[in-house]
Amino acid sequence: MQEQTDPQTESEETDSQQQQADMQRLVKEIEAHPEIGRLMQI
């Protein structure tokens, strides 16, 4: 039972999901404003 409620595992999964959401938001911003991509030199 202890393994299922391991807070560290849940925390890591949440961090990963948050990073993916941030990246998707950033990609949408760059697509909406192409000049941002040029400034960041992606």
ABEGO torsion letter per residue (X at the ends): XAAAABAAAAAAAAAAAAAAAAAAAAAAAAAABAAAAAAAGX
